[in-house]
Amino acid sequence: MSDDSSQDKQLPASARKLQKAKEEGQIVRSKDLGHFLVLLAATGVLLAMTPAWMRQMESILGEGLRFDARSVASPDVMLQRLGVWASQALWVVLPFSTGIALASVAASVLAGGWVMSFKVIYPDFGKLNPLSGLMGMFSKARVIDALKACAMGLVMGAAGAGFLYKVWPHMGGLMAQPLPSAIHDVGVALGEVLGSMLLVMAAFALIDWPLQKFLFAEKMKMSHQEAKEEFKQQEGNGEVKARIKQRMREMSRKRMLAAVPTADLVVMNPTHYAVALKYDEASMGAPRVVAKGLDLLALKIRDIATESRVPVLEAPPLARALYANTEVDMEVPVALYSAVAQVMAYVFQLRNAVAGKGAMPGNLPDLQVPAEMDPHNPASPLGANVRADSEREA
């Protein structure tokens, strides 16, 4: 006895499952790639803006160290100068913070694309279960993240220790240097620190990105039962689809039978085929099929036509050809114009004779029906379609 929870998930995730996971905010995320891009942006902004920042800080320090009697005597002047310095300092910090924010967004977009999902912020009380949380701590992804973080910490610590060992003798002499020179040396040291950190983060990002793709693919794998259920949801339950089709056929049949009393005549064969025709010279270019049926449905059409006093003519080849080559609400084919015109004329003459407006017509003339349009003719390719209709009606 096995269920889905005990089955090994060996099948790759389907496009539908990946799309659903993306809608829920589950995509490939690489923290190391994000850290690298943020650090790269910070380094770029620092290298580009450091000269301007140094000039700005020198100006702020120079103005801040100047006092006069008016400034000391009036607190309002001091507050005004403090506001000016704060705004100047803000313009120093704003490009740096903006660059980091844009880098964070770019890291998310590059890693997994643009995703707008609020499902990740919905409360999930199942996460409050300490047992499930404890089990999650020892999952494959968590163990790999922990090992990777330890490795990164060791490498970063070794790089930092090596850098401090290199620059420590020089750092002690900064206090004896002029302020501009000391600030310059600090900037150079900071650039070296950021450069070494960038190299380390780039190496880890190159490893972490394919690793996260692999772990995400493993997480999204499906079992055979999940694949079956998804296929069933996409294709729909066969029994339900069959019921829907049957219901649609029944509704179409009811509408079609309701149109039989409005027909001008019904052509039959004499019991297996029935086609009801209607012609309105003002709105139709040719006679139109308003109903057609096979076997039992043909008999139903005949009965309704008889009750509604719609003429019923036996013209087997024409009935078969009309049934096989037309659909409901479709005009008759051009190849059958002549035969249909003959039966329509015969019906109109018959009506006039019954109404006392003309002589009774003779026998129905022989109708010329192309052999290839008659499904009972061996030369016609339409026999298989008619047999399929017969099985469906049954």
C-alpha positions as CSV (number, residue, x, y, z in Angstrom):
1,M,0.0,0.0,0.0
2,S,1.5,3.3,-1.1
3,D,0.3,6.9,-1.3
4,D,1.7,10.1,-2.7
5,S,3.6,10.9,0.5
6,S,5.6,7.7,0.2
7,Q,6.3,7.9,-3.5
8,D,9.7,9.1,-4.7
9,K,9.3,12.2,-6.7
10,Q,11.4,11.4,-9.8
11,L,9.5,13.3,-12.6
12,P,10.7,16.9,-13.5
13,A,8.2,19.7,-12.7
14,S,5.7,20.4,-15.4
15,A,5.3,23.9,-16.9
16,R,1.9,24.2,-15.1
17,K,3.5,23.5,-11.7
18,L,6.3,25.9,-12.3
19,Q,3.9,28.6,-13.4
20,K,1.7,28.0,-10.3
21,A,4.8,28.1,-8.1
22,K,5.8,31.4,-9.7
23,E,2.4,32.9,-9.0
24,E,2.8,31.9,-5.4
25,G,6.2,33.6,-5.3
26,Q,8.3,30.4,-5.4
27,I,11.2,30.9,-7.8
28,V,14.9,30.4,-7.9
29,R,16.6,32.7,-5.4
30,S,20.3,33.0,-4.9
31,K,21.2,35.0,-1.8
32,D,24.9,35.0,-2.7
33,L,24.1,36.5,-6.1
34,G,22.0,39.2,-4.5
35,H,24.8,40.0,-2.0
36,F,27.4,40.1,-4.8
37,L,25.3,42.5,-6.9
38,V,24.6,44.8,-3.9
39,L,28.3,44.9,-3.0
40,L,29.2,45.5,-6.6
41,A,26.7,48.4,-6.7
42,A,28.0,49.8,-3.5
43,T,31.6,49.6,-4.7
44,G,30.7,51.2,-8.0
45,V,28.9,54.1,-6.3
46,L,31.8,54.6,-3.9
47,L,34.4,54.7,-6.7
48,A,32.3,57.1,-8.7
49,M,31.2,59.4,-6.0
50,T,34.2,59.3,-3.5
51,P,35.9,62.4,-5.0
52,A,32.7,64.5,-4.9
53,W,32.0,63.1,-1.4
54,M,35.4,64.1,-0.1
55,R,35.0,67.6,-1.4
56,Q,31.5,67.8,0.2
57,M,32.7,66.4,3.5
58,E,35.6,68.8,3.5
59,S,33.3,71.7,2.9
60,I,30.9,70.5,5.7
61,L,33.7,70.0,8.2
62,G,35.2,73.4,7.3
63,E,31.9,75.2,7.7
64,G,31.1,73.3,10.8
65,L,34.3,74.3,12.6
66,R,33.8,78.0,12.0
67,F,32.0,79.9,14.8
68,D,31.3,83.5,15.3
69,A,29.6,85.5,18.1
70,R,26.3,85.7,16.2
71,S,26.2,81.9,15.8
72,V,26.9,81.3,19.5
73,A,24.5,84.0,20.7
74,S,21.6,82.9,18.6
75,P,20.3,79.3,18.8
76,D,18.2,79.8,15.8
77,V,21.2,80.3,13.6
78,M,22.8,77.1,14.9
79,L,19.6,75.2,14.2
80,Q,19.5,76.7,10.7
81,R,23.2,75.7,10.0
82,L,22.5,72.2,11.4
83,G,19.6,71.8,8.9
84,V,21.9,72.9,6.0
85,W,24.6,70.4,7.0
86,A,22.0,67.6,7.4
87,S,20.6,68.3,3.9
88,Q,24.2,68.3,2.5
89,A,25.0,65.0,4.3
90,L,21.7,63.5,2.9
91,W,22.8,64.2,-0.6
92,V,26.0,62.3,0.2
93,V,24.1,59.3,1.5
94,L,21.2,59.3,-1.0
95,P,23.1,58.1,-4.1
96,F,24.7,55.3,-2.1
97,S,21.4,54.0,-0.7
98,T,19.6,54.4,-4.1
99,G,22.3,52.4,-5.8
100,I,22.0,49.6,-3.2
101,A,18.2,49.5,-3.5
102,L,18.4,49.3,-7.3
103,A,21.0,46.5,-7.1
104,S,18.7,44.6,-4.7
105,V,15.8,44.8,-7.1
106,A,18.0,43.9,-10.1
107,A,19.3,40.8,-8.2
108,S,15.8,39.6,-7.6
109,V,14.8,40.2,-11.2
110,L,17.9,38.6,-12.7
111,A,17.6,35.6,-10.4
112,G,13.9,34.7,-10.9
113,G,12.3,37.3,-13.0
114,W,9.7,39.9,-12.0
115,V,7.2,38.4,-9.7
116,M,4.2,40.1,-8.0
117,S,2.6,37.8,-5.5
118,F,1.0,38.6,-2.2
119,K,0.6,34.9,-1.2
120,V,4.0,34.9,0.5
121,I,2.7,37.4,3.1
122,Y,-0.5,35.5,3.9
123,P,-0.4,34.1,7.4
124,D,0.4,30.4,7.4
125,F,-0.4,29.0,10.9
126,G,1.1,25.6,9.9
127,K,4.5,27.2,10.2
128,L,3.9,27.7,13.9
129,N,4.1,24.0,14.5
130,P,7.5,23.5,16.3
131,L,7.8,19.9,15.1
132,S,7.5,20.8,11.4
133,G,9.9,23.7,11.9
134,L,12.4,21.3,13.6
135,M,12.2,18.9,10.7
136,G,12.7,21.8,8.3
137,M,15.9,22.7,10.0
138,F,17.5,19.4,8.9
139,S,16.2,19.5,5.3
140,K,18.7,19.2,2.5
141,A,18.4,22.8,1.5
142,R,19.0,24.1,5.1
143,V,22.0,21.8,5.6
144,I,23.5,23.0,2.3
145,D,22.9,26.7,3.3
146,A,24.5,26.2,6.7
147,L,27.6,24.6,5.2
148,K,27.8,27.3,2.6
149,A,27.5,30.0,5.2
150,C,30.2,28.4,7.3
151,A,32.5,28.2,4.2
152,M,31.8,31.8,3.3
153,G,32.5,32.9,6.9
154,L,35.8,31.1,6.9
155,V,36.9,32.5,3.6
156,M,35.8,36.0,4.4
157,G,37.5,35.8,7.8
158,A,40.7,34.6,6.3
159,A,40.6,37.3,3.7
160,G,39.9,40.0,6.4
161,A,42.7,38.7,8.6
162,G,45.2,38.7,5.7
163,F,44.2,42.3,4.8
164,L,44.5,43.5,8.4
165,Y,47.9,41.9,8.7
166,K,48.9,43.7,5.6
167,V,47.7,47.3,6.4
168,W,47.9,47.3,10.2
169,P,51.3,48.8,10.4
170,H,50.2,51.6,8.1
171,M,47.0,52.3,9.9
172,G,48.8,53.3,13.1
173,G,50.4,56.3,11.3
174,L,47.1,57.7,10.1
175,M,46.7,59.9,13.2
176,A,49.9,61.7,12.4
177,Q,48.9,62.5,8.8
178,P,47.0,65.6,7.7
179,L,43.2,65.0,7.5
180,P,42.9,65.0,3.7
181,S,45.8,62.5,3.3
182,A,44.4,60.3,6.1
183,I,40.9,60.3,4.5
184,H,42.5,59.4,1.2
185,D,44.4,56.5,2.7
186,V,41.3,55.2,4.4
187,G,39.4,55.4,1.1
188,V,42.2,53.3,-0.6
189,A,42.1,50.8,2.2
190,L,38.3,50.6,2.0
191,G,38.5,50.1,-1.7
192,E,40.9,47.2,-1.2
193,V,38.6,45.6,1.4
194,L,35.6,45.9,-1.0
195,G,37.6,44.5,-3.9
196,S,38.6,41.4,-1.9
197,M,35.1,41.0,-0.7
198,L,33.8,41.2,-4.3
199,L,36.2,38.5,-5.4
200,V,35.0,36.2,-2.6
201,M,31.3,37.0,-3.2
202,A,31.7,36.5,-7.0
203,A,33.2,33.0,-6.4
204,F,30.4,32.0,-4.1
205,A,27.7,33.5,-6.4
206,L,29.1,31.4,-9.3
207,I,28.7,28.3,-7.2
208,D,25.4,29.3,-5.5
209,W,23.3,30.2,-8.6
210,P,23.5,26.7,-10.3
211,L,23.2,25.1,-6.9
212,Q,20.0,26.9,-6.1
213,K,18.6,26.0,-9.6
214,F,19.4,22.4,-8.9
215,L,17.8,22.5,-5.4
216,F,14.7,24.3,-6.7
217,A,14.3,21.7,-9.5
218,E,14.6,18.9,-6.9
219,K,12.0,20.6,-4.7
220,M,9.6,21.0,-7.6
221,K,9.9,17.4,-8.8
222,M,6.6,15.5,-9.1
223,S,5.5,12.0,-8.3
224,H,3.7,9.9,-10.8
225,Q,0.4,10.4,-8.9
226,E,0.9,14.2,-9.0
227,A,1.5,14.0,-12.7
228,K,-1.7,12.0,-13.2
229,E,-3.7,14.4,-11.1
230,E,-2.4,17.4,-13.0
231,F,-3.1,15.8,-16.3
232,K,-6.6,15.0,-15.2
233,Q,-7.2,18.6,-14.1
234,Q,-5.9,19.9,-17.4
235,E,-7.7,17.5,-19.7
236,G,-10.8,17.2,-17.4
237,N,-12.5,14.1,-16.2
238,G,-13.5,11.9,-19.1
239,E,-16.9,11.1,-17.7
240,V,-17.6,14.7,-16.9
241,K,-16.6,15.8,-20.4
242,A,-18.7,13.0,-21.9
243,R,-21.7,14.2,-19.9
244,I,-21.1,17.8,-21.0
245,K,-20.9,16.8,-24.6
246,Q,-24.1,14.7,-24.3
247,R,-25.9,17.6,-22.6
248,M,-24.8,20.0,-25.4
249,R,-26.0,17.5,-28.1
250,E,-29.4,17.2,-26.3
251,M,-29.7,21.0,-26.2
252,S,-28.7,21.3,-29.8
253,R,-31.2,18.6,-30.7
254,K,-34.0,20.4,-28.9
255,R,-33.3,23.6,-30.7
256,M,-33.2,21.8,-34.0
257,L,-36.5,19.9,-33.5
258,A,-38.1,23.2,-32.5
259,A,-37.2,24.6,-35.9
260,V,-38.9,21.7,-37.9
261,P,-42.4,23.2,-37.8
262,T,-41.0,26.3,-39.6
263,A,-39.5,24.3,-42.5
264,D,-40.9,24.2,-46.0
265,L,-40.3,20.5,-46.5
266,V,-38.6,17.4,-45.1
267,V,-36.6,15.1,-47.4
268,M,-36.3,11.5,-46.2
269,N,-34.8,8.1,-47.1
270,P,-37.5,7.0,-46.2
271,T,-36.7,6.2,-42.5
272,H,-33.0,6.3,-42.0
273,Y,-32.3,10.0,-43.1
274,A,-34.3,13.1,-42.7
275,V,-33.3,16.7,-43.6
276,A,-35.6,19.7,-43.1
277,L,-35.2,22.6,-45.5
278,K,-36.4,26.2,-45.4
279,Y,-36.1,28.9,-48.0
280,D,-36.8,32.6,-47.6
281,E,-36.1,34.5,-50.8
282,A,-35.8,37.8,-48.9
283,S,-33.1,36.7,-46.4
284,M,-31.5,33.5,-47.9
285,G,-29.4,33.1,-51.0
286,A,-30.2,29.4,-51.1
287,P,-32.4,26.9,-49.2
288,R,-31.0,26.3,-45.7
289,V,-30.9,23.1,-43.5
290,V,-32.8,23.8,-40.3
291,A,-32.8,20.2,-39.0
292,K,-31.3,16.8,-39.9
293,G,-31.2,13.4,-38.2
294,L,-30.3,9.8,-38.6
295,D,-32.4,6.7,-37.7
296,L,-34.5,7.5,-34.5
297,L,-33.9,11.2,-34.8
298,A,-35.0,11.1,-38.5
299,L,-38.3,9.4,-37.4
300,K,-38.7,12.1,-34.8
301,I,-38.3,14.8,-37.4
302,R,-40.8,13.1,-39.6
303,D,-43.4,12.9,-36.8
304,I,-43.0,16.6,-35.9
305,A,-43.2,17.5,-39.6
306,T,-46.4,15.5,-40.0
307,E,-48.0,17.0,-36.9
308,S,-47.1,20.5,-38.2
309,R,-48.3,19.8,-41.7
310,V,-44.9,20.2,-43.2
311,P,-44.6,18.2,-46.5
312,V,-42.5,15.1,-46.2
313,L,-41.0,13.7,-49.5
314,E,-39.1,10.5,-50.0
315,A,-36.0,11.3,-52.1
316,P,-33.3,8.8,-50.8
317,P,-30.2,9.9,-52.8
318,L,-30.9,13.6,-52.0
319,A,-31.7,13.0,-48.4
320,R,-28.4,11.0,-47.9
321,A,-26.4,13.7,-49.8
322,L,-27.9,16.6,-47.8
323,Y,-27.2,14.8,-44.5
324,A,-23.6,13.9,-45.4
325,N,-22.7,17.3,-46.9
326,T,-24.4,19.9,-44.8
327,E,-24.7,21.1,-41.2
328,V,-27.7,22.7,-39.4
329,D,-28.1,26.4,-40.3
330,M,-26.0,25.8,-43.4
331,E,-27.1,26.5,-47.0
332,V,-27.2,23.5,-49.4
333,P,-24.1,23.0,-51.5
334,V,-24.0,24.4,-55.0
335,A,-23.8,20.9,-56.5
336,L,-27.2,20.1,-55.0
337,Y,-29.0,23.3,-56.1
338,S,-30.7,21.6,-59.1
339,A,-32.1,18.7,-57.1
340,V,-33.2,20.9,-54.2
341,A,-34.9,23.3,-56.6
342,Q,-36.8,20.5,-58.1
343,V,-38.2,19.2,-54.8
344,M,-38.9,22.8,-53.6
345,A,-40.8,23.5,-56.9
346,Y,-42.7,20.2,-56.5
347,V,-43.7,21.1,-52.9
348,F,-44.9,24.6,-53.9
349,Q,-47.0,23.1,-56.8
350,L,-48.4,20.6,-54.4
351,R,-49.4,23.3,-51.9
352,N,-51.1,25.3,-54.7
353,A,-53.0,22.3,-55.8
354,V,-54.2,21.6,-52.3
355,A,-55.3,25.2,-52.0
356,G,-57.2,25.0,-55.3
357,K,-54.8,27.3,-57.1
358,G,-53.4,24.9,-59.6
359,A,-53.3,21.4,-61.0
360,M,-51.9,18.5,-58.9
361,P,-48.3,17.8,-60.0
362,G,-47.3,14.4,-61.2
363,N,-44.6,12.1,-59.8
364,L,-41.5,13.7,-58.5
365,P,-38.9,13.8,-61.3
366,D,-35.6,11.9,-61.2
367,L,-33.1,14.0,-59.2
368,Q,-29.6,14.3,-60.3
369,V,-27.3,13.8,-57.3
370,P,-23.5,13.6,-57.8
371,A,-22.3,10.1,-56.9
372,E,-19.5,11.4,-54.7
373,M,-22.0,13.2,-52.5
374,D,-24.0,10.1,-51.7
375,P,-22.5,8.3,-48.7
376,H,-24.1,5.0,-49.8
377,N,-22.2,5.1,-53.1
378,P,-19.0,3.0,-53.0
379,A,-17.1,5.9,-54.8
380,S,-18.0,8.4,-52.0
381,P,-15.6,8.9,-49.0
382,L,-18.4,10.1,-46.7
383,G,-19.6,6.6,-45.6
384,A,-17.3,6.5,-42.5
385,N,-18.6,9.9,-41.3
386,V,-22.2,8.8,-41.5
387,R,-21.4,5.6,-39.7
388,A,-19.8,7.6,-36.9
389,D,-22.9,9.8,-36.7
390,S,-25.0,6.7,-36.4
391,E,-23.0,5.3,-33.6
392,R,-23.1,8.6,-31.7
393,E,-26.9,8.9,-32.1
394,A,-27.2,5.3,-30.8
